[in-house]
Amino acid sequence: MFKDKKVLVAGGSGLIGIQLVDLLIQHGARVNVVDLRKPYGRLNFPDTVTFKKMDLTYYTNCISACKDIDYVFNLMCIKGSPKAMKEKPASHLVPMIRFNTNLMEAARECNVRRYLYTSSVGVYHPTEVLVEDDVWKTFPSENDWYAGWTKRIGELQAQAYEIEYGWDSISIVRPTNTYGPYDYFDSDSATVVPSLIKKILSGKSPIVVWGDGSNVRDFMYSRDVAKGMMLVMEKSPGSKYPVNLGSGKRYSIKDLVNVILDNVDKKPEIVWDTSKITGDNVRVMNIDRAKSLGFKQTISLEEGVRRTINWYRDER
């Protein structure tokens, strides 16, 4: 499907984007990457990849990026911890609404054949298992209130285009908590896996971990998520059928801490701070729809964390 096709990866310098670009190259695609930053660390895109530093909150830039493109993967987001989301909601909401809206409209104007919109686990209200068709029965979690509504607006835009313009080749994915190489480790944007890896590998003891460790999450290695995105683009289920991309497995934060500790020689004392923000109690995805398309997890949490720690040690 992807061989010799011109593919735009918006947000291609990020955690998932780098993996997606590599997979697309292996499938013979002609890849264009648009992002506000080049890849973190020592990675450089191969000469076959066209990279442009471009702000897609501006519609004219989106038109330029989508010209003569066959497929668009929109991976753009502004990552943030629960603390960052709570303290700087406008800094997350406003740019995301602008680049999501502008890029999809530009893709329609430029007659892009297929489009993949990356939504988020943040669109869900807290419940034991997150099922795609339940989203519109509830509101987003208060812990992801602004980002969750922003991603929902992007999903509604895709559905509106299918109704009004008959563009039924827009697909939606909702990745779970994603981690891996090229993640944010050094700022308020760091989510739970990179944040804990950095703390535990710092050499300090004790280290403070927010919460009591009982919160449950569904983790997925970035390359598996990228594979899932390619599969959904290929199957093209349409905007009426968003697809969860997760493992469907339950891991507590204590489980995650223990997996990281298994990969270090010097094990620090862990102090749990129950006064801090920890997000929803449970976030685990139902992945029946993804499985029906042929999706499966190939990299376990244990293996993925090991690879991420090795990468972090090399890059640090």
C-alpha positions as CSV (number, residue, x, y, z in Angstrom):
1,M,0.0,0.0,0.0
2,F,2.7,2.5,0.9
3,K,5.3,1.7,-1.8
4,D,6.1,4.8,-3.8
5,K,3.4,6.8,-2.2
6,K,4.1,10.3,-0.9
7,V,3.3,10.3,2.8
8,L,3.3,13.2,5.2
9,V,4.0,12.5,8.9
10,A,3.1,15.6,10.9
11,G,4.8,15.4,14.2
12,G,7.3,12.9,12.7
13,S,10.2,13.9,15.1
14,G,8.4,12.7,18.2
15,L,8.2,9.5,20.2
16,I,5.9,7.6,17.8
17,G,6.7,9.6,14.7
18,I,10.3,8.5,14.5
19,Q,9.3,4.8,14.6
20,L,6.5,5.4,12.0
21,V,8.9,7.1,9.6
22,D,11.3,4.2,9.9
23,L,8.6,1.7,9.2
24,L,7.3,3.7,6.2
25,I,10.8,3.8,4.7
26,Q,11.0,0.1,5.0
27,H,7.7,-0.2,3.1
28,G,9.0,1.9,0.3
29,A,7.1,5.2,1.0
30,R,8.4,8.6,0.0
31,V,8.2,10.3,3.4
32,N,7.9,14.0,4.2
33,V,8.2,15.0,7.9
34,V,6.9,18.3,9.2
35,D,7.6,19.3,12.8
36,L,8.7,22.2,15.0
37,R,11.9,20.4,16.0
38,K,14.4,17.9,14.7
39,P,14.7,14.5,16.3
40,Y,16.0,14.4,19.8
41,G,19.5,13.1,20.4
42,R,21.9,11.9,17.7
43,L,19.3,10.6,15.2
44,N,19.2,12.2,11.8
45,F,16.6,11.3,9.2
46,P,18.0,9.5,6.1
47,D,18.5,11.6,3.0
48,T,15.4,10.0,1.4
49,V,13.2,11.8,4.0
50,T,12.3,15.4,3.4
51,F,12.2,17.3,6.7
52,K,10.7,20.8,7.1
53,K,10.6,22.8,10.3
54,M,7.1,24.3,10.0
55,D,4.4,25.6,12.3
56,L,1.1,24.0,11.3
57,T,-1.0,26.2,13.4
58,Y,-1.0,28.4,10.3
59,Y,-3.3,27.2,7.5
60,T,-1.0,28.3,4.7
61,N,1.8,26.1,6.0
62,C,-0.7,23.2,6.2
63,I,-1.6,23.7,2.5
64,S,2.1,23.7,1.6
65,A,2.7,20.5,3.6
66,C,-0.2,18.6,2.0
67,K,0.4,19.6,-1.6
68,D,0.8,16.5,-3.8
69,I,0.6,14.1,-0.8
70,D,-1.2,10.8,-0.9
71,Y,-1.5,9.9,2.8
72,V,-1.3,12.1,5.9
73,F,-0.5,10.8,9.4
74,N,-1.4,13.5,11.9
75,L,0.6,12.6,15.1
76,M,0.8,16.2,16.4
77,C,0.1,16.8,20.1
78,I,1.4,18.8,23.0
79,K,2.4,16.3,25.7
80,G,2.1,17.1,29.3
81,S,1.9,15.6,32.8
82,P,-1.3,15.9,34.8
83,K,0.4,18.8,36.6
84,A,1.3,20.6,33.4
85,M,-2.2,20.1,31.9
86,K,-3.8,21.6,35.1
87,E,-1.5,24.6,35.3
88,K,-1.2,25.5,31.6
89,P,-4.5,24.4,29.9
90,A,-4.5,27.2,27.3
91,S,-1.0,26.4,26.2
92,H,-2.2,22.9,25.3
93,L,-5.7,23.5,24.1
94,V,-5.3,26.5,21.7
95,P,-2.4,25.3,19.5
96,M,-3.8,21.7,19.3
97,I,-7.2,23.0,18.0
98,R,-5.4,25.2,15.5
99,F,-3.1,22.6,14.0
100,N,-5.6,19.8,14.1
101,T,-8.3,21.8,12.4
102,N,-6.0,23.4,9.8
103,L,-4.2,20.3,8.8
104,M,-7.4,18.2,8.2
105,E,-9.0,21.1,6.2
106,A,-5.8,21.5,4.1
107,A,-5.7,17.7,3.4
108,R,-9.3,17.9,2.2
109,E,-8.5,20.9,0.0
110,C,-5.5,19.2,-1.5
111,N,-7.4,16.0,-2.2
112,V,-5.3,13.8,0.1
113,R,-6.5,10.2,-0.4
114,R,-6.3,8.9,3.2
115,Y,-5.8,10.6,6.5
116,L,-5.1,9.3,10.0
117,Y,-6.0,11.4,13.0
118,T,-4.2,10.6,16.3
119,S,-6.6,11.1,19.2
120,S,-5.8,10.1,22.7
121,V,-6.7,8.0,25.8
122,G,-7.5,11.4,27.3
123,V,-10.9,11.5,25.5
124,Y,-12.2,8.9,27.9
125,H,-14.1,9.3,31.2
126,P,-12.6,7.1,34.0
127,T,-13.9,3.6,34.0
128,E,-12.6,0.0,34.4
129,V,-12.2,-0.6,30.6
130,L,-12.1,2.0,27.9
131,V,-14.3,1.1,24.9
132,E,-14.4,3.1,21.7
133,D,-18.1,3.6,21.3
134,D,-18.6,4.7,24.9
135,V,-16.8,8.0,24.5
136,W,-19.8,10.1,23.6
137,K,-21.9,8.8,26.5
138,T,-19.7,10.7,29.0
139,F,-17.3,13.7,29.3
140,P,-13.5,13.5,29.4
141,S,-11.7,12.9,32.7
142,E,-11.2,16.1,34.8
143,N,-7.5,15.1,34.7
144,D,-7.5,15.5,30.9
145,W,-10.3,18.0,30.6
146,Y,-8.8,20.5,28.1
147,A,-6.7,18.1,26.1
148,G,-9.5,15.5,26.1
149,W,-12.0,18.0,24.6
150,T,-9.4,19.2,22.1
151,K,-8.9,15.6,20.8
152,R,-12.7,15.0,20.7
153,I,-13.1,18.1,18.6
154,G,-10.7,16.7,16.0
155,E,-12.7,13.4,16.0
156,L,-15.9,15.4,15.4
157,Q,-14.2,17.3,12.5
158,A,-13.4,14.0,10.9
159,Q,-17.0,12.8,11.3
160,A,-18.3,16.1,9.9
161,Y,-16.2,15.7,6.8
162,E,-17.6,12.2,6.2
163,I,-21.2,13.5,6.5
164,E,-20.9,16.7,4.5
165,Y,-18.2,15.9,1.9
166,G,-18.4,12.1,1.8
167,W,-14.7,11.8,2.7
168,D,-14.8,8.4,4.3
169,S,-11.1,7.7,4.3
170,I,-10.3,9.5,7.6
171,S,-9.4,7.1,10.3
172,I,-9.0,7.7,14.0
173,V,-6.7,6.0,16.5
174,R,-6.6,6.4,20.3
175,P,-3.2,5.3,21.6
176,T,-2.8,4.3,25.2
177,N,0.1,5.5,27.5
178,T,3.0,5.3,25.0
179,Y,6.6,5.2,25.9
180,G,10.0,4.4,24.2
181,P,13.2,6.1,22.9
182,Y,13.0,9.8,21.9
183,D,10.4,10.5,24.6
184,Y,10.5,13.6,26.8
185,F,12.6,12.9,29.9
186,D,13.6,16.4,31.0
187,S,10.6,18.7,31.5
188,D,7.1,19.1,32.7
189,S,6.1,17.3,29.5
190,A,7.6,14.0,30.8
191,T,4.9,11.4,31.4
192,V,5.1,8.5,33.9
193,V,7.5,6.1,32.2
194,P,10.3,8.6,31.2
195,S,9.9,10.5,34.4
196,L,10.4,7.3,36.5
197,I,13.3,6.1,34.3
198,K,15.1,9.4,34.8
199,K,14.5,9.5,38.5
200,I,15.6,5.9,39.1
201,L,18.7,6.2,36.9
202,S,19.7,9.5,38.6
203,G,21.8,7.7,41.2
204,K,19.9,9.5,44.0
205,S,18.2,7.8,46.9
206,P,15.6,8.0,48.1
207,I,13.5,9.1,45.1
208,V,9.9,10.4,45.4
209,V,7.2,8.9,43.3
210,W,3.8,10.6,43.2
211,G,0.8,8.7,44.5
212,D,0.7,5.4,46.3
213,G,1.5,3.2,43.3
214,S,-1.9,1.7,42.9
215,N,-3.0,3.6,39.8
216,V,-3.4,1.2,36.9
217,R,-2.3,1.9,33.3
218,D,-2.1,0.2,29.9
219,F,1.3,0.8,28.4
220,M,2.4,0.3,24.8
221,Y,5.9,0.6,23.2
222,S,6.1,3.3,20.6
223,R,7.0,1.0,17.7
224,D,3.9,-1.1,18.3
225,V,1.8,2.0,18.2
226,A,3.4,3.0,14.9
227,K,2.6,-0.4,13.5
228,G,-1.0,-0.1,14.6
229,M,-1.3,3.3,12.9
230,M,-0.1,1.9,9.6
231,L,-2.5,-1.0,9.9
232,V,-5.5,1.3,10.6
233,M,-4.5,3.6,7.7
234,E,-4.4,0.5,5.5
235,K,-7.7,-1.0,6.7
236,S,-9.3,2.5,6.7
237,P,-12.3,1.8,9.0
238,G,-13.5,5.4,8.8
239,S,-14.2,8.1,11.4
240,K,-17.3,6.2,12.7
241,Y,-15.0,3.5,14.1
242,P,-12.1,4.9,16.1
243,V,-9.5,2.3,17.1
244,N,-7.9,1.9,20.5
245,L,-4.2,1.1,20.3
246,G,-3.1,-0.5,23.5
247,S,-2.1,-3.8,25.1
248,G,-5.3,-4.4,27.0
249,K,-3.1,-5.4,30.0
250,R,-3.2,-3.9,33.5
251,Y,-0.1,-2.6,35.2
252,S,0.0,-0.6,38.4
253,I,2.6,2.1,38.9
254,K,4.2,-0.1,41.5
255,D,4.5,-2.8,38.8
256,L,6.1,-0.3,36.4
257,V,8.6,0.9,39.1
258,N,9.6,-2.8,39.8
259,V,10.1,-3.4,36.0
260,I,12.5,-0.4,35.9
261,L,14.3,-1.5,39.1
262,D,14.9,-4.9,37.5
263,N,17.0,-3.1,34.9
264,V,19.3,-1.2,37.2
265,D,22.2,-2.3,39.4
266,K,21.8,0.5,42.0
267,K,18.3,0.3,43.4
268,P,17.2,3.5,45.2
269,E,14.7,3.6,48.1
270,I,11.2,4.5,46.8
271,V,9.2,7.0,48.8
272,W,5.5,7.3,47.8
273,D,4.0,10.9,48.0
274,T,0.2,10.5,48.2
275,S,-0.3,14.3,48.3
276,K,0.6,14.8,44.6
277,I,-1.6,14.6,41.5
278,T,-1.7,11.1,40.0
279,G,-4.5,11.2,37.3
280,D,-7.2,8.7,36.9
281,N,-7.2,5.5,39.0
282,V,-7.6,3.1,36.1
283,R,-6.9,3.5,32.3
284,V,-7.0,0.2,30.5
285,M,-8.2,-0.2,26.9
286,N,-10.5,-2.7,25.2
287,I,-8.6,-3.6,22.1
288,D,-11.2,-6.0,20.4
289,R,-11.6,-3.6,17.4
290,A,-7.8,-3.4,16.9
291,K,-7.5,-7.2,17.1
292,S,-10.3,-7.6,14.5
293,L,-8.1,-5.5,12.1
294,G,-5.1,-7.8,12.8
295,F,-3.3,-5.7,15.5
296,K,-1.3,-7.3,18.3
297,Q,1.3,-6.2,20.8
298,T,4.8,-7.5,19.9
299,I,6.9,-5.9,22.6
300,S,6.2,-6.5,26.2
301,L,6.4,-3.9,28.9
302,E,9.5,-5.6,30.3
303,E,11.3,-5.6,26.9
304,G,10.1,-2.2,26.0
305,V,11.3,-0.7,29.3
306,R,14.7,-2.4,28.8
307,R,15.1,-0.9,25.3
308,T,14.1,2.5,26.5
309,I,16.5,2.4,29.5
310,N,19.4,1.3,27.2
311,W,18.6,4.2,24.8
312,Y,18.4,6.7,27.6
313,R,21.7,5.6,29.0
314,D,23.4,6.0,25.6
315,E,21.8,9.4,24.8
316,R,22.3,10.8,28.3
